[in-house]
Amino acid sequence: MIKFKIDGRKLKDWNSFHAEFKAIMDFPDYYGKNMDAWIDCVDELTDKPTLLQIEHGKLLREKAPELYMAILECGAFVNYRKLEAGEQPNLVIATDA
């Protein structure tokens, strides 16, 4: 299983959100820094089972609930899109919140 750890304390706004995911998940230079681009990049990285571990998720949920929900909702959409394409959903999101 491929594993990525995101520190929820570092996600303070949309700019830090996209910068942190780009750095940790090694998104390409052309990453568009929006949630459609996030979905596309995560989708490309999840051909194999992938764990996205959100550390300090409870703090993220309290301080920036829109960022927290974006991870959950868009992560679910990545899996849904794979199902619609006849593929295996491979993204697991774990958090302490």
Helices and strands as residue ranges (DSSP letters): E 2-7, G 8-10, H 14-25, H 35-45, E 50-55, H 57-63, H 65-84, E 91-95
